Structure formats: structure tokens, C-alpha cells
Amino acid sequence: MTGEPLIRDVSDTARWVAVYRALETERPDAAFRDPYARALAGERGERIAAAQASNQNMEWAAVSRTYAFDRYIAKEIAAGADLVVNLAAGLDARPYRMELPQALRWVEVDLPDILDYKEEVLARAGAQLRCALERVRLDLSNEDARRGLFRDLSRQSSRAIVISEGLVIYLMRADVAALARDIAALPAFRRWIVDIVSPALLEMIEAQSGALVREAGAPFLFAPAEGPAFFEPCGWNVLGVRSLLKTAAKLQRLPVFLRLMAMLPEGSQPWDRPWSGVCLLGRRADETTASSNGDPIEGD
């Protein structure tokens, strides 16, 4: 190649993760199927995944995260959501691969280059939409533009889901809090689905893959010591949490050395240890009950 870094910017991590969706799709017992993942990953995604082949945790974590988001999204759509707002949508192909109501509106928000690339690849593949889709080319760090978009979308919906898969780990704590408050400020934004990692896991991820993303100017940053409770002062109740380790165990995707660990109870504060999960948050102004005080790990 030209001597450029393997991961040039944070958008290349979407190509990397797409490889693992492609590998899952090609299994006879696939937990989900993304027929466009291989094309979206492209040659660069394959090279990034090959360079990280020794990291046995990446594939099962990516697969279980995708599955957990899918389950929460499907549940909220069945409950009456009329809009999905996908922040930092990257190479997500859910509007083309999930079973969705035709009347559902889906809005993808991300930087122009990654959305242009995805549009081109999906057009070449002849991908067919399952719902109404709009793409908004926007830098989410521009707070004024972000808030204006959120206000516009909120006026056009009665029950919206916001999803942000693989986003907040790249943000400073104050920036995550600001984003959380911006989303909670809109009455139509009833649910937010977001993934987080614990400080101990962030250290492990940093040791395994941190150099790649730091070189691209996108270091791993956000890992709240308080776990999902971080979002509560920002206007959210924690309605559910899916541990990626437990999800991967249910899907039988864990490497041998982690299977015994997955059998152990995680307890009420698993984020005190190496941990990652997908959180379902409910806008506090709409909820009449507080977060549950029991085991935070949700089953299917």
C-alpha cells in the first residue's frame, strides 16, 4: 500500500466490524444475516480483521452486540415505534436486512464519506429497502446542527428510538453526557439503545487494539465506572441491559477459555470488572418506575 495507517479514521472501524457480520452470516446457524456485510467491509476491512486475528474477543463481541441491538430494536418497533434514528450509522444495513414495517421511517446520521461509500456499495449490490430510509450527512460533534436535526425529527414522530452502536466509546465523558441530554430533551425520543464498556475492559481493549485506533486519531475514551447508571442524571432510566458475554454464551459463540467465566453469575454490578453490554434506556420524563434493583442482565 502507500504507507498510510491500516485504520485511517474512525469510519474504517465500521469496515472492520462488517467482516465479523459477514462471517456470522455465512454460518449455517447464523444469529442474524447481513448479506451485504462482505461487500461493505471491502478489502480494507478484511485486512484490518486479518491484522487483528490474534484477538479472539473481537468476533464474538461484534456478533453479540449486533444481535443485542437487533433484539431491542425489534422489540421497540413491535411496541409502536414509528422512527429509528441511527447515530454514527456507519455500514449498518438493518433497513435492508431486518424484518421491518414498510411504514417505519429510518434515519441514518453520519459523516458524508462513509454514507457515500455505503450508498454506492448497496446500489451495486441491488439492495432492497424494507422501510423508508433517509440519510443525513452530519458531524455529530457539531452540537448546534445536531440539536437542530433532533428537533426536526422529533416533530415528525410520536415514538422514536435512537440507536448509537459503537459510538460513545470514542467520546469524552462530557460529550456523552451532552449527547444524552440532547436526546432526552425531545419528547418523541422515547428510547435510546447504546453500548458501553467498563474501565477494566477498556484497558484490555486498549492493550489489544488501541494502537490502531490511536494512530487514526480515534482513541478509545468512554468507559463509565458507574456502568449504565451514568445516563440517569442525563434524563434516562435504565430499562434493560444485555451483557455481551452472556449473549455470546447463549449464541454459543464464545472461545473455550471464556465459557466457564460466562457460566458464573455477573451480579448486580458487573461493570466493576471487565464487562461490556447493550443498554435500553427510557426517557425519564416518560417513565413512572425507576430502574430495577435486581440483576441487570436481561434474558431473551
N, C-alpha and C positions, 0 to 999 in steps of 0.2 A: 504494500500500500504506500502511502505518501509520508509516513511517519506521524500522522495525526493520531490522537488517542483513540483507543478502541471504543470508548464511550465519549462522544464529542460533546454532548449536552444531556440534560435530564430526559429529553424525548427519546434518546436511544435506549433508555431503560425499558421503554414500552416495547421495543423490538425484542429485547432480551426476554421479557416475561411472556411475549407471544409465542416463543419457542416452546415453553412449558405447556401452554394451552394446546399447541399443536400436538405435542407428544401425548397429552391426555386424550385428545380427540381420536388419536389413532389406536387407542387401546380398545379391545373388544368389550370391556366393562367400563367404558368411559363414564365419569360422573356428569359430564356435560360434553357437548360437541360444538366446536368452533371451526367450521370448515374453511374459514378464511385466515386462520391464525398463521399457518405456514407461509402463505404469501405475504402477510403483513409483517412477519418477522424479517423476511428477506435474508440476504446473505450476511448482512452485518449482525442481525440478531443471532444467527447460527454461530458466528464467530465469537460473539460475546459469551454465549452459553457454553461453547467449547472451551473457552478460556477459564470458565468457572466450573468445569466438570468435576473438580475435586470437592466442591461444596455440595454435599449430599442433601442439604436442607432446602436449597432454592426451589427444586421442582415440587416437592410435596407442599411447601408453604404457598407457592403461587397457585397450585391447583386447589388447595383447601380454601384459600382466600377467594378465588373466583367462585367456587361452589357456595361459600357462605354468603357472598354478596348476592348471587343468583337467588338463593332461598329467601333472603329478606326482601329483595325486590319483588319477587313473585307474590309473596305474602301481602305486601303493601298494595300491590296492584289489585289483588283479589279483594282487598278491603275497600277499594274505591278510589285509589289514586288516579288522577287524570293527567299528571305531568311528572316526568322524570327529568331532573336537571343533573347532568353528569359533569362534574368539575374536574378539569385536567383529564379529559376523556381518553387522550392518547389513542391507542389502537384497539380500544374496546369495540366489539362487534355485536353487542347484545341486541340492538334494534334489528339486526339481521338474523340472529340465531335463536333467540328466545321465543317462546310462545306468548304473544302479546296481543291485546285487543287492538283492532285496527284504529279505533278512535283515540287510543292513547297518544299523547304528544311527548316526544323525547327531544331534549335539547342538549347538545354536546358543546362544552366550552373548553377551548384550549388554544395554544399558540397557532398561528397560521401555518407554519411549515408542516407540523405533524398532521394537522387536519387536511391540508392539501395532499400530502402523501397518502393518507388513508383513503381519501376520496378517489384518488387515481387508482390505487390497488383494487379497491372494491368494485370500481367501474369496470376494470379489466376482467375481474372475476365474474361479472354479471350478477353480483349480489342483489337479492331482492329484499326490500324492507318489509318488516312485519307491523310497522306502525308509522305514524307521521314523524319525520325527523327534521330537525333544524340544527345547523352548525354555526356557532358563534366564535369568531376568531378574536380572542381577547386575552390579554395578560392579566391573570387574576391578582397579581400584586398591585395593580392599579386600583386602589380602593374606591375612588370615585366612579370609575367605569363599572367596577364590579357591583357596587351598590345600585347604580342606575339600572343595570341589567336585572338584578334581583327584583327591584321594584316593578319593572315592566313585566317580568314573568309572573310575579305574584298576582298582579291584576288580572292575569289571564287564566288563573287556576283557582279551584276551590280546595284541592287537596294534592299537594306536591310532595315528591320525595327528592331530596338532594342526595347524591352519592359522590363520594370522593375516594376512589380506590388508589392506594399508593401515592397519595399526595402529601399528607401532613407530615410525614417523616422528613421531608425536605424543608420544612418551615421552622422558623424560630417560634418559641413558645408564645410570645406576644402576638405574633402573626396568626397563629392558630386560634388564639382567643378572640382576636379581632374578626376573623372569618366566622367563627362560631356565633358571635354576637350579631354579625350582619345577617346570617341565615335565620337566626331566631327572631329577628326583628320583623319578619314578614309573616302575617297571619296564615297565608296559604302554604307556607313551607312547614308542613306538619311533622315530617320525619327527616332524619339525616342518618345515612349509613356511612360509617367511617372506620378505617382500620388503624390500630395503634400497636406500638411495641413497648416493652418495658425497658428501663435503663440498662438492666443486665443483658437483655437480648441485643440492645443497640450496640453495646460493647462487642458482643460476639460478631454481629453483622459487620461492624466497622473493621474488625480484625480480618474478616474473610473477604470482604468486597469493598471496603471503604476507600482504598487507594484508587480504584477505578472511577468511582463517582466524584471523589475529591479532585481528581485530575480534570474532570469535566466541569468543575465549578459547581457541583451539586452535592455537597456533603450531607450525610445523614445527621439530623439535628433533633427531631422531636421525639421524646420518649418520656411521658409524664409519670413521675414517681407515684402519683395517686391513682393511676390507671384511668378507667372511664369516668371516674368522679371528677376529673379535670373539667369536663364540659358542664357540670352542674351550675357553677357560678355564672356561666355564659348564657344561661337560659334554657338548659336542656335537662330532661330526666333520662336516665339510662333504663331503657325498656328491655334490653336483651344484649347478651354478649355471647359470641361463638368463639371459643378457643380454637386457634388453627391447629394446634397439636391434637386436640380431641377430635376435631373434624377430620383431620388426616387419618387418625386411627380408625374412625368409623368407615372411611372410604378405603381402608387397607392400603394406604399409600406411604406409610412410614418405613424408613430403613430399619433393619433389625435392631440396631443399637438404641433406638428410641421407643421401641414397642413396650418395653417394661415400664418406662417412665410414663407413657400415655395411660397405663392402667392405674396409676396412682391418683387418688383424689387431688384436685387442684386447690381446694379450699376456697375461702371467701376473698382472699387477697393474692391470687396467683401472680400478679404483676410485681410482687416483691422479688420474684425470681425471673430467669429468662422466660419470657412469655410474649405471645402476640395474639391478637384477636380482632374480630369484626364487631363493632358496636352498633346497635339500633338505638337511636336517640329520638325522643319525642319532645316537641316544643313544650316547655314547661307551662306556658300560659294556657295551653290546651289540655293539660293533664290534671286529673283530680287526685291521682295517687302518686306517691313518691316511689323512688327506685326500690326494688326488692332488696331485703337484707340477707337473703339466703345465698346459696351457691349461684354465682353469676354466670355459670357456664350453661348455655341453653342446649337442649337436645333438638332433634329434628321434629 
